[in-house]
Amino acid sequence: MKCPGQDSRYWKPGAIFEAECPKCGNKVEFFKDDTVRRCKKCGYRFLNPSLDFGCAAYCKYAEQCIGNLPPELVSQREDLLKDRVAIEMKRYFKNDFKRIGHATRVARYAEKIGKSEGGNLAVILAAAYLHDIGIKEAERKHQSNAVRFQEEEGPPVAKEILEKLGAPEGLIEEVCDVVGHHHHPRTEETVNFKCLYDADMITNLEEAHKQKPLSAGNLARLLEKAFLTKSGRELAKEVLPSGDEGIS
């Protein structure tokens, strides 16, 4: 079943129209529910300029409704997903501004590292916003926010949030896997995990330095051994303090 906006029974005059090919200017006939058409003159395939993809950008039933989603819309869905995950993370933590701030900083660094390393930003940013999402359940069930309890309790909460947002199954599985061991790298790790790990490391070092300044020697050793990506190491050098209280 199609939604009313795409069901021909609800169509009005103008539901069938012509659009100009962006490449050659030839007139191409579109039906209202066409997502794309190919120009018969030059062969260029382009999006329906009158189709409203607003709901399709986040609706998990979009593919059943309007067919295969064009690459442009898939990219738009991923951009919207990360923003909606951020909102759900803030709702979940409510007035726990310390944890909201931590997750937001991790996401900011993870995006920079992910762009440099060529990772999947939809996975990286969803994992960044949700990496510590198990803390509340860890404290409720175990009266502890120890890392092992965070990693144990995090994936079910992350999965519930991502399913609610209609995220793709493959993305949900990968994000939950990252959340479930985000402090414990395996022998072989994905680029997406490495980007999140390094972003979390930078944020944790920043926060630790504010509480108790780290010596230049300790920071230098951490930079040498603790990071999993070149981009993460380079970003850490930019972000972390230098001079007498930082890296010499």
ZIVENPE-V22625 format. One record per residue. N is the residue number from 0. RES is the residue in three letters. PSI is psi in whole degrees, 0 to 359 (NA if undefined). D_CENTER is the distance of its C-alpha to the mean C-alpha in Angstrom with 2 decimals. Layout:
N/RES/PSI/D_CENTER
N/RES/PSI/D_CENTER
This chain:
0/MET/137/30.03
1/LYS/155/28.52
2/CYS/159/27.49
3/PRO/326/30.33
4/GLY/338/28.71
5/GLN/355/28.88
6/ASP/123/32.07
7/SER/341/35.09
8/ARG/337/37.39
9/TYR/6/35.89
10/TRP/150/36.00
11/LYS/171/38.09
12/PRO/138/40.01
13/GLY/2/37.81
14/ALA/338/35.56
15/ILE/124/36.85
16/PHE/173/36.78
17/GLU/142/36.82
18/ALA/150/34.24
19/GLU/130/34.96
20/CYS/128/33.43
21/PRO/339/31.51
22/LYS/311/33.11
23/CYS/352/36.76
24/GLY/2/37.35
25/ASN/147/38.62
26/LYS/128/38.40
27/VAL/128/36.06
28/GLU/132/36.48
29/PHE/142/33.50
30/PHE/152/33.49
31/LYS/324/31.34
32/ASP/7/29.06
33/ASP/131/28.69
34/THR/318/25.15
35/VAL/157/26.58
36/ARG/154/30.13
37/ARG/132/31.80
38/CYS/127/34.54
39/LYS/339/37.84
40/LYS/310/39.23
41/CYS/351/36.71
42/GLY/3/34.24
43/TYR/135/31.15
44/ARG/125/28.46
45/PHE/159/26.74
46/LEU/150/24.86
47/ASN/114/27.00
48/PRO/345/27.29
49/SER/358/28.28
50/LEU/128/25.72
51/ASP/110/23.47
52/PHE/11/19.97
53/GLY/304/18.88
54/CYS/327/18.78
55/ALA/338/17.64
56/ALA/342/14.35
57/TYR/346/13.40
58/CYS/129/16.41
59/LYS/349/16.13
60/TYR/13/19.71
61/ALA/320/19.24
62/GLU/323/20.28
63/GLN/329/23.40
64/CYS/311/24.19
65/ILE/13/24.09
66/GLY/191/23.89
67/ASN/132/21.64
68/LEU/134/18.85
69/PRO/156/19.30
70/PRO/323/16.84
71/GLU/321/16.52
72/LEU/324/15.39
73/VAL/316/12.91
74/SER/319/11.21
75/GLN/321/11.70
76/ARG/319/10.30
77/GLU/322/6.83
78/ASP/317/7.33
79/LEU/325/8.79
80/LEU/313/6.50
81/LYS/324/4.13
82/ASP/321/7.80
83/ARG/327/9.26
84/VAL/319/7.55
85/ALA/318/8.84
86/ILE/316/12.05
87/GLU/324/12.52
88/MET/316/12.21
89/LYS/322/14.84
90/ARG/320/16.91
91/TYR/316/17.01
92/PHE/348/18.20
93/LYS/246/20.42
94/ASN/20/22.60
95/ASP/77/21.49
96/PHE/334/20.58
97/LYS/313/20.77
98/ARG/326/17.87
99/ILE/315/15.81
100/GLY/320/16.73
101/HIS/310/15.96
102/ALA/322/12.35
103/THR/319/11.93
104/ARG/319/13.74
105/VAL/317/11.87
106/ALA/320/8.55
107/ARG/315/10.91
108/TYR/322/12.48
109/ALA/324/9.64
110/GLU/317/8.60
111/LYS/314/12.35
112/ILE/317/12.94
113/GLY/321/10.34
114/LYS/320/11.97
115/SER/325/15.31
116/GLU/352/14.88
117/GLY/30/13.52
118/GLY/175/10.55
119/ASN/106/7.89
120/LEU/331/5.17
121/ALA/316/3.07
122/VAL/312/4.69
123/ILE/313/5.20
124/LEU/323/3.23
125/ALA/317/3.72
126/ALA/323/6.77
127/ALA/314/7.59
128/TYR/332/8.00
129/LEU/5/9.76
130/HIS/328/11.62
131/ASP/19/14.79
132/ILE/346/14.68
133/GLY/358/17.82
134/ILE/314/20.00
135/LYS/316/21.61
136/GLU/325/22.64
137/ALA/316/23.84
138/GLU/324/26.00
139/ARG/316/27.24
140/LYS/324/28.17
141/HIS/0/29.14
142/GLN/37/29.96
143/SER/144/27.92
144/ASN/25/24.51
145/ALA/149/25.22
146/VAL/317/22.41
147/ARG/327/23.70
148/PHE/323/23.61
149/GLN/314/20.07
150/GLU/331/18.95
151/GLU/318/21.25
152/GLU/343/20.27
153/GLY/312/16.49
154/PRO/317/15.53
155/PRO/322/17.57
156/VAL/316/16.11
157/ALA/318/12.44
158/LYS/317/13.71
159/GLU/317/15.57
160/ILE/314/12.82
161/LEU/323/10.58
162/GLU/321/13.91
163/LYS/325/14.93
164/LEU/357/12.11
165/GLY/28/13.13
166/ALA/151/10.16
167/PRO/148/11.76
168/GLU/318/13.83
169/GLY/320/12.92
170/LEU/317/9.21
171/ILE/314/10.65
172/GLU/316/13.22
173/GLU/317/11.35
174/VAL/316/9.11
175/CYS/325/12.49
176/ASP/316/14.31
177/VAL/313/12.47
178/VAL/324/12.96
179/GLY/351/16.49
180/HIS/34/17.60
181/HIS/344/15.42
182/HIS/357/18.74
183/HIS/86/20.61
184/PRO/141/19.84
185/ARG/174/21.67
186/THR/317/24.06
187/GLU/124/21.75
188/GLU/155/18.00
189/THR/160/15.15
190/VAL/321/13.79
191/ASN/317/10.29
192/PHE/314/12.28
193/LYS/321/14.39
194/CYS/317/11.89
195/LEU/316/10.72
196/TYR/312/14.44
197/ASP/322/15.76
198/ALA/320/13.64
199/ASP/322/14.87
200/MET/314/18.27
201/ILE/314/18.58
202/THR/317/17.80
203/ASN/321/20.22
204/LEU/321/22.82
205/GLU/311/22.64
206/GLU/321/23.24
207/ALA/321/25.95
208/HIS/326/27.67
209/LYS/325/28.05
210/GLN/317/29.73
211/LYS/103/31.82
212/PRO/134/31.82
213/LEU/145/31.35
214/SER/159/34.01
215/ALA/322/33.51
216/GLY/315/34.50
217/ASN/317/31.97
218/LEU/319/29.10
219/ALA/319/30.37
220/ARG/320/30.50
221/LEU/318/26.95
222/LEU/325/25.75
223/GLU/322/27.81
224/LYS/335/26.80
225/ALA/340/23.70
226/PHE/148/20.94
227/LEU/347/19.57
228/THR/152/18.66
229/LYS/320/20.90
230/SER/322/18.27
231/GLY/318/17.60
232/ARG/317/21.36
233/GLU/320/22.00
234/LEU/321/19.53
235/ALA/321/21.19
236/LYS/327/24.53
237/GLU/321/23.57
238/VAL/318/22.15
239/LEU/153/24.51
240/PRO/152/28.08
241/SER/177/30.87
242/GLY/212/34.62
243/ASP/330/36.71
244/GLU/6/33.86
245/GLY/220/31.30
246/ILE/130/31.20
247/SER/NA/34.52
